[in-house]
């Protein structure tokens, strides 16, 4: 049975981890309210980190809600995602989205990330 937990191993926790993604981005999934930057990792599972600035999502309550919804979506889809380190960058308007809109956006972004990772893998082969 598949486990849907969200342990520390699935998170990018250090500045060094974030810096590696920013310096060596191989996959970009742009969308109007957010941007996903990703790079392949040496692990057998994906990891996620967030950059949600006050400038783009004004209120802490909204930043936390966005983070919580994206984490939940990641937790449920982690077994279908490629082994990459990804950083979610928030853009203006992300905090104003409704919960179901945000879930639909993340579902679309995960699908695009999988397709781009498969294409990148085929190019390497």
QUIFENPE-V311882 format. One record per residue. RES is the residue in one letter. SS is DSSP state (hx for helix, st for strand, lp for the rest). Layout:
RES,SS ; RES,SS
//
This chain:
X,lp ; X,lp ; X,lp ; X,lp ; X,lp ; X,lp ; X,lp ; X,hx ; X,hx ; X,hx ; X,st ; X,lp ; X,lp ; X,lp ; X,hx ; X,hx ; X,hx ; X,hx ; X,hx ; X,hx ; X,hx ; X,hx ; X,hx ; X,lp ; X,lp ; X,lp ; X,st ; X,st ; X,st ; X,st ; X,lp ; X,lp ; X,lp ; X,st ; X,st ; X,st ; X,st ; X,st ; X,st ; X,st ; X,lp ; X,lp ; X,lp ; X,lp ; X,lp ; X,lp ; X,st ; X,st ; X,st ; X,st ; X,st ; X,lp ; X,lp ; X,lp ; X,lp ; X,lp ; X,lp ; X,lp ; X,lp ; X,hx ; X,hx ; X,hx ; X,hx ; X,hx ; X,hx ; X,hx ; X,hx ; X,hx ; X,hx ; X,hx ; X,hx ; X,hx ; X,hx ; X,hx ; X,hx ; X,hx ; X,hx ; X,lp ; X,lp ; X,lp ; X,lp ; X,lp ; X,lp ; X,st ; X,st ; X,st ; X,st ; X,st ; X,st ; X,st ; X,lp ; X,lp ; X,lp ; X,hx ; X,hx ; X,hx ; X,lp ; X,lp ; X,hx ; X,hx ; X,hx ; X,hx ; X,hx ; X,hx ; X,hx ; X,hx ; X,hx ; X,hx ; X,hx ; X,hx ; X,hx ; X,hx ; X,hx ; X,hx ; X,hx ; X,hx ; X,hx ; X,hx ; X,hx ; X,hx ; X,hx ; X,hx ; X,hx ; X,hx ; X,lp
//
